[in-house]
């Protein structure tokens, strides 16, 4: 199993409809939202490219947003591969 850990940008939450769309994907086993982090548990990955779209809703207007991070790691070996950062698209 693989975990995709997405730190949310300050002032944003995961849109409820986005969660429902993710949960319908066959390879996604579970989604957890804790405070400002979304954990997506993926059954298994192979060498095929996968795309996950998380739609966020801004609930608090923030200035000078700092980039957030995404980590991808094996559930059993959480050393992880960290993707440097992301920032809001269209913000």
C-alpha positions in Angstrom: 0.0 0.0 0.0 1.1 3.5 -0.8 0.2 6.7 1.0 0.0 10.1 -0.6 0.2 12.8 2.1 -0.9 16.2 1.0 -0.4 19.2 3.3 -3.1 21.7 2.6 -2.4 25.4 1.9 -3.3 27.7 4.8 -7.0 28.6 4.8 -8.1 25.7 2.5 -10.0 22.5 3.1 -10.6 19.5 0.9 -13.9 20.1 -1.1 -16.4 17.4 -0.1 -17.2 16.6 -3.7 -13.5 16.1 -4.4 -13.4 13.5 -1.6 -16.3 11.6 -3.1 -14.8 11.5 -6.6 -11.5 10.2 -5.1 -13.2 7.5 -3.2 -14.8 6.2 -6.4 -11.5 5.4 -7.9 -10.8 1.6 -7.7 -7.2 1.9 -6.6 -8.0 4.2 -3.6 -8.6 2.2 -0.5 -9.2 5.0 2.0 -9.0 8.8 2.5 -8.4 10.5 5.9 -8.5 14.2 6.6 -6.7 15.3 9.7 -6.4 19.0 10.5 -4.5 20.4 7.5 -3.3 17.2 5.9 -5.1 14.8 3.5 -3.9 11.1 3.5 -4.8 9.1 0.4 -4.3 5.4 0.8 -3.6 3.7 -2.6 -3.9 0.0 -2.9 -0.8 -0.4 -5.1 1.0 1.5 -7.8 2.8 0.1 -10.8 4.8 1.8 -13.6 1.7 3.4 -15.1 1.2 7.1 -14.5 -1.6 8.0 -12.1 -3.3 11.3 -11.6 -5.2 12.4 -8.5 -7.1 15.7 -8.5 -7.8 17.2 -5.1 -10.1 20.2 -5.3 -9.7 22.6 -2.4 -12.1 25.2 -1.0 -10.8 28.4 0.5 -12.5 29.0 3.8 -10.3 31.8 5.1 -8.7 34.5 3.1 -4.9 34.4 3.6 -2.2 36.7 2.4 1.3 35.5 1.4 0.5 31.8 1.1 3.4 29.6 1.6 3.9 26.5 -0.5 2.7 23.2 0.9 4.2 19.7 0.4 3.2 16.3 -0.9 4.8 13.1 0.3 4.5 9.7 -1.3 5.6 6.7 0.6 5.2 3.0 1.1 3.0 2.2 4.1 5.4 -0.3 5.4 8.6 1.8 4.7 7.6 5.4 5.5 11.0 6.9 4.6 9.1 8.5 1.7 9.7 10.4 -1.4 8.9 14.1 -1.0 7.7 16.2 -3.8 9.2 19.7 -3.0 6.0 21.8 -2.8 3.0 23.1 -4.6 1.0 26.3 -4.5 -2.6 27.1 -5.4 -3.5 27.0 -9.0 -5.5 30.0 -10.1 -5.0 31.7 -6.7 
